């Protein structure tokens, strides 16, 4: 069983690599800088060193792998993020078309089911469509909003403010990336599924940003005030940061395009993962906020 893992040092990929090793699998990992791999892990994996935007490297690195776990490495701040996501996946699509890869597990997102109108998520939707047009078995994991996105608001949280472009009172799915890694590893190790499948990863419960602010207030031991940022204000801030028009719309579109979304797959025993936000925040966010405050 040969499994190739992209972004093996990321929030999800690092968890996947560790679980595969514990299952007795030596994964093939695509990584730009092997030094970023945990030293204890490095000797147990097949390292392929290169840049994920280098099509020739990616094509060679994944060739012959039975299964590929694909995480789009494109930053939201890219000049044209949707086009870049699509183009970066070209060698994966080619390998699937040529039969060099038999199965692909894609880290996708809630909102990809819309196909258009969800900002940078549209790039994942395009990859889903292209993979499903091949003969490879494909699984698209449509994941909820990551708990770890809260780290992007660390300075504001240290000052007692949580900012969001989402509607404050509308519940949405939230998930711990570690739990996503558990689902990914289970699917990579299961050799029985065939065809083209979609599985949502919704986390333990839907939460509005008002509820999130209340949870964080309790965990952090301070009042966290919610501040809603309008789309025009968000655009202005992103432009001031030097982002291109395509990048700005890619970021704004993710929240605007999923604001009233009802996910294609309902919450059930398959799509629900266990870690609650409060437990994750106490273990991970609280120490980071305390450090930022000090």
Secondary structure, DSSP 8 states (H G I E B T S, - for coil): --EEEESTTSTTHHHHHHHHHHTT---EEEES-GGGS-HHHHTTSEEEES-TT-HHHHHHHHTT-SEEEE-----TTSTTHHHHHHHHTHHHHHHHHHTS--EEEEEEETTGGG-SSSTTHHHHHHHHHHHHTSSSEEEEEEE-EEGGGGGGGHHHHHTTEEEESS-TTS-EEEE-HHHHHHHHHHHHH-----SEEEEEE--S-EE-HHHHHHHHHHHHTS--EEEE--HHHHHHHHHHTT--HHHHHHHHHHHHHHTT---SS--STTT-----HHHHIIIIIHHHHHHHH-
